[in-house]
Amino acid sequence: TLGRVEELQWKSSADGRAIQGWLVYPPGHQPGRKYPLLLEIHGGPFAAYGPHFAPEIQLYAARGWLVLYTNPRGSTSYGEEFANQIHHNYPSQDYDDLMSGVDAVIAKTGVDTTNLYVTGGSGGGVLTAWIVGHTDRFRAAVAKPVINWYSFVLTSDFYPFFTDYWFAGLPWEKPEEYLRRSPISYVGKVTTPTMLITGENDYRTPISEAEQYY
């Protein structure tokens, strides 16, 4: 049984920018009842969700979750200016876009605010790890992450691309910038129980990233 999908729009707390997302209700949703909420974050980060069928998200909903999936700044399909908001600036205000989306869902429908969860892989794993390093509002998290940009750009399969386009220099030329934008820099603040998923043959999100975070 599929959950009902509803389009949402809200303003980001960072700058009032309009952000689009979708909320999936669990099948048999009962108005007035409070449900756990899962924030699902796409990878890329140059990618985009849409109102089309998503089996993983529907499986979450079938288990009784409200599921929010959204396109924060940096997502594609909204024009060059929107996508390039994270140029040499990722993660950044995309965090605010996501948190504002969670707030919008809480304001809209019945959410058990003691049962908020977050997950994502690759680019979504970056933001998941960034989130738990900046807030304790989520009860648990699951991530397949990149957490250390310095090591990532030197061990991933696409290293010339990342150093040329994601940063304004090589790691040893801009170490402070690489560290500032790395979730590992905030791991000492994490209190959220976080499960890490990785793969030995994953060369885009190397296993060494999850191992460092662990």
C-alpha positions in Angstrom: 0.0 0.0 0.0 1.5 3.3 -1.1 1.6 6.4 1.1 0.1 9.7 -0.2 2.7 12.1 -1.5 2.1 15.9 -0.9 4.2 18.7 -2.3 5.5 21.3 0.2 7.2 24.6 -0.1 8.8 26.7 2.6 11.2 29.6 3.2 14.7 28.8 4.4 15.7 30.4 7.7 19.1 31.3 6.1 17.8 33.9 3.6 14.1 33.3 2.9 14.9 31.4 -0.3 12.0 29.1 -1.5 12.7 25.4 -1.0 10.6 22.6 -2.5 10.0 19.1 -1.0 7.6 16.3 -0.7 6.0 14.7 2.3 4.9 11.0 2.2 2.2 10.0 4.7 2.1 6.5 6.0 -0.7 4.4 4.5 -3.8 4.7 6.7 -2.6 8.0 8.1 -4.9 9.3 10.8 -5.2 13.1 11.3 -4.6 14.1 14.8 -2.2 11.2 15.5 1.5 12.0 16.0 4.0 10.1 13.8 7.7 9.8 13.7 9.4 11.8 11.0 12.3 10.8 8.8 14.3 13.3 6.8 15.8 11.7 3.7 18.6 13.6 2.0 19.6 13.0 -1.6 23.2 12.4 -2.8 25.1 14.3 -5.4 24.8 17.0 -4.1 24.1 17.9 -7.8 20.9 15.8 -8.1 17.2 16.3 -7.5 14.2 14.5 -6.0 10.8 14.8 -7.6 7.1 13.8 -7.2 7.8 10.4 -8.9 7.7 6.9 -7.4 10.5 6.2 -4.9 10.5 2.7 -3.6 12.8 3.2 -0.6 10.9 6.2 0.6 7.6 4.4 0.2 9.0 1.5 2.2 9.8 3.8 5.0 6.3 5.2 4.9 4.8 1.7 4.9 6.6 1.1 8.2 4.6 4.0 9.8 6.9 7.0 9.1 6.2 10.4 7.8 9.0 10.9 5.3 10.3 14.3 4.1 12.5 14.4 1.0 13.5 17.7 -0.4 15.8 19.7 -2.7 17.9 22.1 -0.7 20.1 24.6 -2.4 22.7 22.9 -4.6 20.1 20.6 -6.1 19.7 20.6 -9.9 16.5 21.5 -11.9 16.1 24.9 -10.3 18.5 26.8 -12.5 22.3 27.6 -12.4 22.1 30.2 -9.6 20.3 27.8 -7.2 22.6 24.9 -7.9 25.8 27.1 -7.5 24.7 28.4 -4.1 27.0 25.6 -2.7 30.0 26.3 -5.0 33.0 26.3 -2.7 30.4 26.4 0.0 29.2 22.9 0.9 27.9 22.1 3.4 26.5 25.5 4.4 23.1 27.0 4.2 21.7 23.8 2.7 21.6 22.7 6.4 19.3 25.6 7.1 17.1 24.6 4.2 16.7 21.1 5.6 16.0 22.2 9.1 13.4 24.7 7.9 11.7 21.9 6.0 11.5 19.8 9.2 10.0 22.8 11.0 7.5 23.2 8.2 6.3 19.6 8.5 6.0 19.9 12.3 3.9 23.0 11.9 1.7 21.4 9.2 0.8 18.0 10.6 1.1 15.7 13.6 4.7 14.9 14.3 6.2 13.2 17.3 9.0 15.6 17.9 10.8 13.2 20.2 11.1 10.8 17.2 12.9 12.7 14.5 15.4 10.8 12.3 17.7 11.7 9.5 19.5 9.6 6.8 21.4 10.0 3.5 24.2 8.6 1.5 27.1 10.1 -0.3 26.2 13.8 -0.6 23.3 13.1 1.7 25.7 11.3 4.1 27.8 14.5 4.2 24.7 16.5 5.3 23.6 13.8 7.7 27.0 13.9 9.4 27.0 17.7 9.3 23.5 17.8 10.9 24.3 15.6 13.9 27.4 17.7 14.4 25.3 20.9 14.6 22.1 19.8 16.4 20.8 17.2 18.8 17.2 17.4 17.7 17.3 14.0 15.9 16.9 10.8 17.9 19.1 8.8 15.6 20.9 9.0 12.2 22.1 6.7 9.5 24.8 7.8 7.0 27.0 6.6 4.2 29.2 9.7 4.6 32.1 11.7 3.4 33.4 13.4 6.5 37.0 14.6 5.8 37.4 16.6 2.6 41.2 16.6 2.8 41.4 12.8 2.7 38.4 12.4 0.5 39.8 14.3 -2.5 43.0 12.3 -2.3 41.4 8.9 -2.1 38.2 9.0 -4.1 38.0 7.9 -7.7 37.2 11.5 -9.0 40.0 13.4 -7.3 40.9 15.8 -10.1 37.2 16.9 -10.3 36.8 17.6 -6.6 39.9 19.6 -6.2 39.3 21.7 -9.3 35.6 22.4 -8.8 34.7 22.0 -5.1 37.5 24.0 -3.6 39.6 27.0 -4.4 42.9 25.1 -4.2 44.5 21.8 -3.2 44.2 20.5 0.3 47.7 21.6 1.4 47.0 25.1 -0.1 43.7 25.6 1.7 43.8 23.3 4.7 41.6 25.6 6.9 38.9 25.6 4.2 38.9 21.9 3.9 38.7 21.4 7.6 36.0 24.0 8.2 33.7 22.2 5.7 34.4 18.7 7.0 31.9 17.0 9.3 34.9 15.4 11.1 35.6 18.9 12.5 32.4 18.7 14.6 32.4 15.0 15.6 33.3 16.0 19.2 29.8 17.6 19.4 27.9 14.6 18.2 25.5 13.0 20.8 23.1 11.5 18.3 23.3 7.7 17.9 24.6 7.4 14.4 24.9 4.2 12.2 27.5 4.3 9.5 27.1 2.3 6.3 30.0 1.8 3.8 31.4 -0.5 1.2 34.9 -1.8 0.6 34.4 -1.4 -3.2 32.9 2.1 -3.0 35.5 4.4 -4.6 33.3 7.5 -4.7 32.6 7.4 -1.0 35.7 5.6 0.2 35.4 3.2 3.2 38.2 5.2 4.9 35.7 8.1 5.4 33.3 6.1 7.5 36.2 4.5 9.3 37.5 7.9 10.3 34.1 9.0 11.5 33.6 5.8 13.6 
